[in-house]
Amino acid sequence: MPKLRGLTLAKAKAKLRKAHCKLGKVMKKASPGAQKGKVIGQKPKPMPGRKLKNGAKVNVTVGKGP
């Protein structure tokens, strides 16, 4: 299960592809300016040892700035 927090959406998509997962819903949420355009949350959350099935969808929340 890849950690996506702090990555741009493009880099998060690439990391999901490498993990044989897919991007699910993309939501936007107000965030500090430094987090604009970056992943600030994901579901399911990454946990040590957690593995997802191939093709599993991961929903992400992307910061949209103040």
N, CA and C atoms as a LAMMPS dump frame, in Angstrom:
ITEM: TIMESTEP
0
ITEM: NUMBER OF ATOMS
198
ITEM: BOX BOUNDS ff ff ff
-5.0000000000000000e+02 5.0000000000000000e+02
-5.0000000000000000e+02 5.0000000000000000e+02
-5.0000000000000000e+02 5.0000000000000000e+02
ITEM: ATOMS id mol type element x y z
1 1 1 N 0.847 -1.177 0
2 1 2 C 0 0 0
3 1 3 C 0.893 1.241 0
4 2 1 N 0.927 1.974 -1.086
5 2 2 C 1.817 3.135 -1.157
6 2 3 C 1.307 4.33 -0.349
7 3 1 N 2.238 5.065 0.24
8 3 2 C 1.894 6.323 0.9
9 3 3 C 1.898 7.398 -0.174
10 4 1 N 0.829 8.172 -0.25
11 4 2 C 0.701 9.177 -1.298
12 4 3 C 0.769 10.603 -0.778
13 5 1 N 0.64 10.776 0.522
14 5 2 C 0.605 12.115 1.123
15 5 3 C 1.858 12.898 0.744
16 6 1 N 1.64 14.146 0.299
17 6 2 C 2.754 15.02 -0.059
18 6 3 C 3.149 14.959 -1.523
19 7 1 N 2.599 13.982 -2.257
20 7 2 C 2.924 13.859 -3.68
21 7 3 C 1.955 14.679 -4.522
22 8 1 N 2.4 15.086 -5.701
23 8 2 C 1.472 15.704 -6.644
24 8 3 C 0.546 14.607 -7.16
25 9 1 N -0.557 14.988 -7.75
26 9 2 C -1.512 14.001 -8.26
27 9 3 C -0.866 13.123 -9.327
28 10 1 N -0.052 13.716 -10.191
29 10 2 C 0.619 12.936 -11.242
30 10 3 C 1.556 11.888 -10.651
31 11 1 N 2.327 12.277 -9.624
32 11 2 C 3.248 11.327 -8.996
33 11 3 C 2.482 10.257 -8.223
34 12 1 N 1.358 10.637 -7.622
35 12 2 C 0.53 9.669 -6.899
36 12 3 C -0.027 8.629 -7.873
37 13 1 N -0.485 9.076 -9.048
38 13 2 C -1.003 8.147 -10.062
39 13 3 C 0.082 7.156 -10.48
40 14 1 N 1.295 7.659 -10.699
41 14 2 C 2.403 6.799 -11.114
42 14 3 C 2.726 5.769 -10.029
43 15 1 N 2.722 6.204 -8.781
44 15 2 C 3.023 5.3 -7.67
45 15 3 C 1.937 4.228 -7.543
46 16 1 N 0.682 4.606 -7.773
47 16 2 C -0.417 3.639 -7.728
48 16 3 C -0.285 2.614 -8.848
49 17 1 N 0.085 3.078 -10.039
50 17 2 C 0.272 2.16 -11.175
51 17 3 C 1.33 1.12 -10.843
52 18 1 N 2.445 1.567 -10.26
53 18 2 C 3.528 0.645 -9.904
54 18 3 C 3.073 -0.376 -8.863
55 19 1 N 2.112 0.025 -8.019
56 19 2 C 1.6 -0.869 -6.977
57 19 3 C 0.407 -1.686 -7.485
58 20 1 N 0.111 -1.594 -8.79
59 20 2 C -0.996 -2.309 -9.425
60 20 3 C -2.346 -1.905 -8.837
61 21 1 N -2.459 -0.62 -8.47
62 21 2 C -3.712 -0.067 -7.954
63 21 3 C -4.19 1.015 -8.921
64 22 1 N -5.409 1.492 -8.678
65 22 2 C -5.986 2.527 -9.537
66 22 3 C -6.387 3.725 -8.697
67 23 1 N -6.41 4.875 -9.342
68 23 2 C -6.877 6.084 -8.689
69 23 3 C -8.394 6.04 -8.651
70 24 1 N -8.955 6.252 -7.472
71 24 2 C -10.413 6.299 -7.315
72 24 3 C -10.881 7.735 -7.421
73 25 1 N -11.734 8.138 -6.496
74 25 2 C -12.257 9.504 -6.477
75 25 3 C -11.167 10.476 -6.061
76 26 1 N -11.208 11.652 -6.687
77 26 2 C -10.288 12.721 -6.322
78 26 3 C -11.13 13.871 -5.775
79 27 1 N -10.928 14.18 -4.499
80 27 2 C -11.658 15.275 -3.865
81 27 3 C -10.688 16.41 -3.599
82 28 1 N -11.195 17.628 -3.557
83 28 2 C -10.346 18.783 -3.266
84 28 3 C -10.812 19.398 -1.96
85 29 1 N -9.831 19.883 -1.198
86 29 2 C -10.131 20.45 0.115
87 29 3 C -9.218 21.634 0.361
88 30 1 N -9.739 22.649 1.043
89 30 2 C -8.924 23.812 1.391
90 30 3 C -7.719 23.355 2.212
91 31 1 N -6.571 23.978 1.951
92 31 2 C -5.341 23.588 2.641
93 31 3 C -4.382 24.765 2.664
94 32 1 N -3.336 24.681 3.496
95 32 2 C -2.309 25.738 3.463
96 32 3 C -1.689 25.811 2.065
97 33 1 N -1.208 26.968 1.696
98 33 2 C -0.644 27.178 0.366
99 33 3 C 0.424 26.183 -0.043
100 34 1 N 1.235 25.727 0.908
101 34 2 C 2.321 24.793 0.59
102 34 3 C 1.787 23.43 0.158
103 35 1 N 0.545 23.125 0.5
104 35 2 C -0.029 21.824 0.148
105 35 3 C -0.886 21.885 -1.12
106 36 1 N -0.975 23.049 -1.732
107 36 2 C -1.79 23.199 -2.936
108 36 3 C -1.306 22.25 -4.03
109 37 1 N -2.237 21.452 -4.568
110 37 2 C -1.911 20.531 -5.653
111 37 3 C -1.276 19.228 -5.201
112 38 1 N -1.18 19.018 -3.885
113 38 2 C -0.564 17.799 -3.367
114 38 3 C -1.587 16.968 -2.6
115 39 1 N -1.334 15.679 -2.539
116 39 2 C -2.224 14.771 -1.82
117 39 3 C -2.101 15.052 -0.326
118 40 1 N -3.255 15.299 0.325
119 40 2 C -3.257 15.554 1.768
120 40 3 C -3.988 14.45 2.528
121 41 1 N -4.571 13.504 1.799
122 41 2 C -5.247 12.385 2.444
123 41 3 C -5.545 11.289 1.436
124 42 1 N -5.721 10.076 1.941
125 42 2 C -6.056 8.953 1.061
126 42 3 C -6.875 7.924 1.817
127 43 1 N -7.725 7.211 1.086
128 43 2 C -8.517 6.111 1.645
129 43 3 C -8.435 4.955 0.681
130 44 1 N -8.119 3.765 1.112
131 44 2 C -7.788 3.432 2.492
132 44 3 C -6.457 4.029 2.894
133 45 1 N -6.308 4.225 4.2
134 45 2 C -5.076 4.792 4.738
135 45 3 C -3.965 3.743 4.694
136 46 1 N -2.736 4.194 4.447
137 46 2 C -1.618 3.238 4.436
138 46 3 C -1.328 2.728 5.843
139 47 1 N -1.148 1.424 5.96
140 47 2 C -0.798 0.817 7.237
141 47 3 C 0.322 -0.184 6.991
142 48 1 N 1.246 -0.298 7.924
143 48 2 C 2.332 -1.263 7.743
144 48 3 C 1.784 -2.677 7.526
145 49 1 N 2.264 -3.333 6.489
146 49 2 C 1.848 -4.704 6.205
147 49 3 C 0.547 -4.826 5.439
148 50 1 N -0.172 -3.731 5.247
149 50 2 C -1.449 -3.8 4.528
150 50 3 C -1.188 -3.933 3.036
151 51 1 N -1.853 -4.883 2.418
152 51 2 C -1.73 -5.068 0.973
153 51 3 C -3.112 -4.983 0.359
154 52 1 N -3.163 -4.394 -0.81
155 52 2 C -4.427 -4.292 -1.538
156 52 3 C -4.41 -5.273 -2.697
157 53 1 N -5.595 -5.66 -3.117
158 53 2 C -5.707 -6.532 -4.288
159 53 3 C -5.286 -5.753 -5.528
160 54 1 N -4.797 -6.464 -6.535
161 54 2 C -4.472 -5.806 -7.804
162 54 3 C -5.716 -5.127 -8.342
163 55 1 N -5.569 -3.897 -8.798
164 55 2 C -6.683 -3.153 -9.355
165 55 3 C -7.518 -2.422 -8.321
166 56 1 N -7.143 -2.494 -7.046
167 56 2 C -7.901 -1.816 -5.988
168 56 3 C -7.857 -0.306 -6.225
169 57 1 N -8.952 0.37 -5.892
170 57 2 C -9.022 1.809 -6.056
171 57 3 C -8.667 2.512 -4.757
172 58 1 N -7.894 3.592 -4.892
173 58 2 C -7.512 4.407 -3.745
174 58 3 C -8.038 5.815 -3.995
175 59 1 N -8.876 6.299 -3.076
176 59 2 C -9.418 7.651 -3.169
177 59 3 C -8.425 8.629 -2.537
178 60 1 N -8.287 9.801 -3.131
179 60 2 C -7.355 10.784 -2.594
180 60 3 C -8.028 12.14 -2.415
181 61 1 N -7.493 12.922 -1.472
182 61 2 C -7.905 14.305 -1.27
183 61 3 C -6.704 15.178 -1.601
184 62 1 N -6.919 16.153 -2.464
185 62 2 C -5.853 17.029 -2.934
186 62 3 C -6.104 18.439 -2.385
187 63 1 N -5.049 19.063 -1.877
188 63 2 C -5.176 20.428 -1.358
189 63 3 C -5.411 21.419 -2.487
190 64 1 N -6.34 22.365 -2.227
191 64 2 C -6.614 23.374 -3.264
192 64 3 C -6.152 24.763 -2.849
193 65 1 N -5.394 24.814 -1.75
194 65 2 C -4.894 26.099 -1.273
195 65 3 C -5.92 26.797 -0.41
196 66 1 N -5.572 27.977 0.103
197 66 2 C -6.487 28.704 1.005
198 66 3 C -7.707 29.243 0.29
